[in-house]
Amino acid sequence: MIKTLLIIGSILSMNMALATNNILSINDFNTPSAAALSIFENTLSSIQDLRTQQKATPENIKGLIKEKLLPNIAIKFSTQLTLKKHWHNLDHQQQQIFQDYIVKSLIKDYAGALSSYDKFDSLKISADPNVKRKDDKSIVKLSINLNNDPKPIRISIKMIYSQQWRVYDVVFSGISLIKTYKAQFDSHIKRKGIDSLTKKLIKKLAQN
């Protein structure tokens, strides 16, 4: 389940950057639902290209994630949601440590998921016309059919607008990436405090 969530999240975010190479009109991105559909419909070919060229190594996928995916994820906003009330108690350097950790974790998780998923033979996507939208945020519900599976994957894409629509969370079967990280952080904070967690993340970031 987590694997599928990571795959969907990476597909969505990765192609937000790749879309500019497919000569898409600005109108393809002027609403969250149009952006989500355009992103998904133009993603499969980029993944297939790596596999066709036999270049879908973990290293190449990590490189693709760093270059194409991360600039299109609202990292700071996602980290703020993950830490909730603790965010404003951190200084700028500490806030950056948590953002760097989220980035490193996303690269590792997405690369692992994409490296292990080797079938993207067909893809059909539809968006629920009832998009929840308030101010600069929206939730787009998508139904995705991979490889002619009779049971579509239903996911919710949480997006925020800042010059372009960016993803800040993906929810699949009630499982949220943000809530997953938040649960990990909260557990440590309750036991040992925010300073202990910060030191732990510094050590993890120093590891290869």
Disulfide bonds with the S-S distance in Angstrom:
none
